[in-house]
């Protein structure tokens, strides 16, 4: 009975997930660059590790509800209060998962540092990003040009963003390329990204920003 119920729930959950994600494109799970790919792998690994706790808990909840349902002749032990085996399992598994997640997070935090330049055979491109009221300003100091709400840079070439704000703090985020960082007045934050295919730029302001990759 419990096995049949589990299979039905799995099929329903899978169908629901496919239906909800069918129209999702251009997000963090569809990376188009080196940083985005590494962040996707980190998200998947962290999710799977956490599911090692979540899935057994859900299964045991359903199993205990079925096993100790009304009408079952189970052993009644009112004085039972401790089990070394159960305590060991309950504490050991989460501790191991937390240690593994901590190691992975520590390594990825340093390797995916947004201030860290990306290794590439090609020279990086400098782009100054300024968040303004309801628009973004992109300045290319090496080229002597600027654009509003449109960002262009070559594919397979590292880009060094220098991000600041006219006055309002906003988030600069290209989901398919990875790494979100804030623009703040009076200071400059940095972000290094690279793209190997088309991507879409998402910002916190309610304005349209186009990202064009020149091959």
C-alpha positions as CSV (number, residue, x, y, z in Angstrom):
1,X,0.0,0.0,0.0
2,X,2.7,2.5,1.0
3,X,4.8,1.6,-2.0
4,X,1.9,2.2,-4.4
5,X,1.1,5.5,-2.7
6,X,4.8,6.5,-3.0
7,X,4.8,5.7,-6.7
8,X,1.6,7.7,-7.3
9,X,3.0,10.7,-5.4
10,X,6.2,10.6,-7.4
11,X,4.4,10.5,-10.7
12,X,2.1,13.4,-9.7
13,X,5.1,15.5,-8.4
14,X,7.1,14.8,-11.6
15,X,4.1,15.7,-13.8
16,X,3.6,18.9,-11.8
17,X,7.2,19.9,-11.9
18,X,7.4,19.3,-15.7
19,X,4.3,21.4,-16.2
20,X,5.5,24.3,-14.1
21,X,9.0,24.4,-15.6
22,X,8.0,23.8,-19.3
23,X,8.0,27.5,-20.0
24,X,11.2,28.4,-18.0
25,X,14.0,29.5,-20.2
26,X,17.0,31.7,-19.7
27,X,17.4,31.1,-16.0
28,X,20.2,29.9,-13.7
29,X,19.6,26.3,-14.7
30,X,20.2,27.1,-18.4
31,X,23.8,28.5,-18.1
32,X,25.6,30.1,-21.1
33,X,29.0,30.8,-19.4
34,X,31.7,29.3,-17.3
35,X,30.6,30.9,-14.0
36,X,26.9,30.0,-14.7
37,X,27.8,26.3,-15.3
38,X,29.8,26.0,-12.1
39,X,27.0,27.7,-10.1
40,X,24.4,25.3,-11.7
41,X,26.5,22.3,-10.6
42,X,26.7,23.8,-7.0
43,X,22.9,24.3,-6.9
44,X,22.3,20.7,-8.0
45,X,24.8,19.1,-5.6
46,X,23.5,21.1,-2.7
47,X,19.9,20.2,-3.5
48,X,20.7,16.5,-3.8
49,X,22.6,16.5,-0.5
50,X,19.6,18.2,1.3
51,X,17.2,15.7,-0.3
52,X,19.1,13.0,1.5
53,X,17.4,14.3,4.6
54,X,14.1,15.5,3.2
55,X,13.1,12.3,1.3
56,X,13.6,9.8,4.2
57,X,11.7,12.1,6.5
58,X,8.7,12.3,4.1
59,X,8.9,8.5,3.5
60,X,9.0,7.8,7.3
61,X,6.1,10.1,8.0
62,X,3.9,8.3,5.5
63,X,5.2,4.9,6.7
64,X,4.6,5.6,10.4
65,X,1.1,7.0,9.7
66,X,0.3,3.7,7.9
67,X,2.0,1.4,10.4
68,X,0.5,2.9,13.5
69,X,-3.0,3.6,12.1
70,X,-6.1,2.8,14.1
71,X,-6.9,-0.9,14.2
72,X,-3.3,-2.1,14.1
73,X,-2.1,-4.4,16.9
74,X,1.3,-2.8,17.6
75,X,3.4,-3.2,20.7
76,X,2.7,-0.6,23.3
77,X,5.8,0.7,25.1
78,X,4.9,3.7,27.3
79,X,8.3,3.7,29.1
80,X,10.5,3.7,26.0
81,X,12.4,6.9,25.8
82,X,15.8,6.3,24.2
83,X,17.6,4.4,21.4
84,X,21.3,4.8,20.8
85,X,20.9,3.6,17.2
86,X,18.2,6.1,16.4
87,X,20.1,9.0,18.1
88,X,23.2,8.1,16.2
89,X,21.4,8.1,12.8
90,X,19.4,11.2,13.6
91,X,22.5,13.2,14.5
92,X,25.3,11.7,12.3
93,X,23.6,12.0,8.9
94,X,22.8,15.8,9.2
95,X,26.3,16.5,10.7
96,X,28.0,14.7,7.8
97,X,25.8,16.5,5.2
98,X,26.5,19.9,6.9
99,X,30.3,19.2,6.8
100,X,30.2,18.2,3.1
101,X,28.1,21.3,2.3
102,X,30.4,23.5,4.3
103,X,33.5,22.2,2.4
104,X,31.8,22.5,-1.0
105,X,30.5,26.0,-0.2
106,X,33.9,27.2,1.1
107,X,35.7,26.0,-2.1
108,X,33.0,27.4,-4.4
109,X,32.9,30.7,-2.6
110,X,36.6,31.3,-3.3
111,X,36.6,29.9,-6.8
112,X,33.5,31.9,-7.8
113,X,34.5,35.1,-6.2
114,X,33.0,37.8,-8.4
115,X,36.1,40.0,-7.8
116,X,38.4,37.3,-9.1
117,X,39.4,37.7,-12.8
118,X,38.6,34.8,-15.1
119,X,41.4,32.9,-16.7
120,X,41.3,33.2,-20.4
121,X,43.7,33.4,-23.4
122,X,41.9,36.6,-24.5
123,X,42.1,40.0,-22.9
124,X,39.2,41.0,-20.8
125,X,36.8,43.9,-21.7
126,X,36.1,46.6,-19.2
127,X,32.5,47.8,-18.9
128,X,31.4,50.4,-16.4
129,X,27.8,49.9,-15.2
130,X,25.8,52.6,-13.6
131,X,22.3,52.1,-12.2
132,X,20.1,55.1,-12.6
133,X,16.5,55.8,-12.0
134,X,14.6,53.3,-14.2
135,X,17.6,52.7,-16.5
136,X,21.1,51.3,-16.8
137,X,24.1,53.1,-18.3
138,X,26.8,51.0,-19.8
139,X,30.2,52.7,-20.5
140,X,33.0,51.2,-22.5
141,X,36.0,53.3,-21.5
142,X,38.5,51.5,-23.9
143,X,36.2,52.2,-26.9
144,X,35.0,55.6,-25.8
145,X,31.3,54.8,-26.2
146,X,28.3,54.3,-24.0
147,X,24.7,52.8,-24.2
148,X,21.5,52.9,-22.2
149,X,19.6,49.7,-21.4
150,X,21.7,47.7,-24.0
151,X,24.8,45.7,-23.2
152,X,27.0,44.3,-25.9
153,X,30.2,42.2,-25.7
154,X,31.8,39.4,-27.6
155,X,31.2,35.7,-26.8
156,X,34.0,33.7,-25.3
157,X,35.7,36.9,-24.0
158,X,35.9,37.7,-20.3
159,X,34.2,40.8,-19.2
160,X,35.2,42.9,-16.2
161,X,32.2,44.9,-14.9
162,X,32.8,47.9,-12.6
163,X,29.4,48.6,-11.0
164,X,28.2,51.7,-9.3
165,X,24.9,53.6,-8.8
166,X,23.7,57.2,-9.3
167,X,21.9,57.0,-6.0
168,X,19.6,54.0,-5.6
169,X,20.9,50.5,-4.8
170,X,20.0,47.9,-7.4
171,X,21.0,44.3,-8.2
172,X,22.9,43.5,-11.4
173,X,22.2,40.0,-12.4
174,X,22.6,38.0,-15.6
175,X,21.0,34.6,-14.6
176,X,22.5,32.6,-17.5
177,X,26.0,33.9,-16.8
178,X,25.8,33.8,-13.0
179,X,26.7,35.9,-10.0
180,X,24.4,38.6,-8.7
181,X,26.0,41.7,-7.3
182,X,24.6,45.1,-6.1
183,X,25.2,48.5,-7.4
184,X,25.6,51.1,-4.6
185,X,26.2,54.8,-4.5
186,X,29.6,56.0,-3.4
187,X,31.4,52.7,-4.1
188,X,32.3,50.4,-7.0
189,X,31.6,46.7,-6.9
190,X,33.2,44.3,-9.4
191,X,32.0,41.3,-11.4
192,X,33.8,39.1,-13.8
193,X,31.7,37.0,-16.3
194,X,32.1,35.2,-19.6
195,X,29.5,34.1,-22.1
196,X,29.6,31.2,-24.6
197,X,26.1,31.7,-26.0
198,X,23.0,33.9,-26.0
199,X,21.8,35.0,-22.6
200,X,19.2,37.4,-21.1
201,X,19.9,40.2,-18.7
202,X,17.6,40.5,-15.7
203,X,17.7,43.6,-13.5
204,X,15.8,44.8,-10.5
205,X,14.5,47.9,-12.2
206,X,11.3,47.8,-14.2
207,X,12.9,48.5,-17.5
208,X,13.9,46.4,-20.5
209,X,17.6,45.7,-20.9
210,X,18.9,43.9,-23.9
211,X,22.0,41.8,-23.9
212,X,23.6,41.1,-27.3
213,X,26.6,38.8,-27.8
214,X,28.8,39.6,-30.8
215,X,30.6,36.5,-32.1
